[in-house]
Amino acid sequence: MVDTYRTREVADLLGITPDRVRRFVRAGLLDAPRDAGGYHFSFQDLVLIRAATELEAEDLSAAQVGRALRELRRQLPGRPLSAVRVSSEAGQVVAREGESAWEPESCQYVLDLGEGLRAQPGAPERELSIRVANSQRKEPEHEQSPAEWFEIGCELEPGSPAEARGAYIRALELAPDHPGAHLNLGRLLHEEGNLTAAEGHYRAALAAEPGSATAAFNLGVVLEDLGKVERAVEAYLRAVAADPELADAHYNLSRLYEAMGDRSAALRHLRSYSLLSKTS
């Protein structure tokens, strides 16, 4: 199932207004499908909007940001924007990937040359823009790793769940298969009532870590909340297969089997739950 977000959900996740989200669509920054209920945004759309809002916060004009990001999308066919890091430098949008840096609008490379280093010949047919200003150069900011962003999210959750969401989103930009970030982001969305998006992140967590009993259990809960009872049973069964001592999964299975009329299965899981509850 494709994980999608509605306009309000994107706005809440990124801390901007719904009108601003729609403005990015009208500007042609992304192609979001629309139905009677409004726009549908993918996770990569969310990454693109987040990049645009951060660049505009650096006093770049909306038009300049839009041009640069549209050109960057053209330069990265079939690849997500999260594959590169985008920032504002000297009033220009700069994209970085590994050791390479370039301005998407002009296709000029930006080389940071230290003492004793020279620009190497044989670069692609693009003009090199060499900017050396040692007296004003700042030390490059340390970019946290996906694991560090995940830990930041965990620390922020108790008091600042919105900021925690942002940290988990950044972790997923850098490592799209990070199971913990998917799991925790799914849980936050689940708690907010965004069940469809939560299901998508739980499934992604389970795909990244197939033996995760927690991801399977959480998926079962959200499927049950969505009224998908048979799929919820499958998820709970996967959870107890990964962790036979997961008492809550046994309890939920007993409830659902009872409601489905399978009394034998309901009793079996109820016994398991009772035994585990006594030993815990």
C-alpha positions, 0 to 999 in steps of 0.5 A: 500500500502506498503511503500518502498524506493529505494537505492538512497532514503535510502542513501539520507534519512540517509546521506550515499552513495548508495554503502554503502546501497548496502554493507549492503545488500551484507553483509546479514544484510537484505533481500531486494527484487530486481527488474529491477530498483534495491532494495526495502527497507521497513521502518524497513530496513531503521531503521536497516541500520540507526542503523548499520551506527550509530554503525559503527560511534562508531568505531565498525567494519562492520563485528562486527556490521553485526554479532550483528544485524543479531543475534539481528534479530534472537532474535526478531522473528516477531518484528521490530528492532525499538522495542529495542534501540541499542548502542555501550558500551565498544566496544560491541553492546548492545541492550536495551528493558525496564530494560533489556540490553544484548549483541546480539552476546554473549547473555550475559545480561549487568546489571548496578548495583548501590550500595546496589543492587544485581543480581537477581537469576533465569535469563534465561539460559544465562551467566550474564555479570556484568559490574560495574565501578562506577569510570568511569560510565557515566550518561545515556543519556536522550533519547528524547520521540517521541514527542520531536523528532517530535518537533526537526524535526519541528524546523530543517525543515526551515534550515536543512530538511535532519536533520529534516527527521532524527528526524522524522524517530527517532520519528517513530522508537519509535512510529511507529503510530505517525501521525505528524511524518508521515505527516511531513516526507511525506511532505518532501518526497513529496517536494523532488519528492519521491511520492510513499514514501510520499503517504505511510506516508500520508496513515499512518498518516491518519490511525493513525488519521482518522479525519485529514483533512490535512493528507487526503488533502495531500494524495489527492495532492500526488495521483493527482501528481501520476495521480490517479485522482479517488483516489485523489477525494476520498481523497479530499472528506474525507478532506472536510468531516473532515473539510468542510471549507477547501477551497483548497480541494473544489477548487481541487475537482472542478478542478478534477470534471470538468476534469472528466465531472461532471459539477454539482459536479464541480460547487458545490465545486467551490461555496463552495470554492468561499464562503470560500474564501470571508470569509477567 
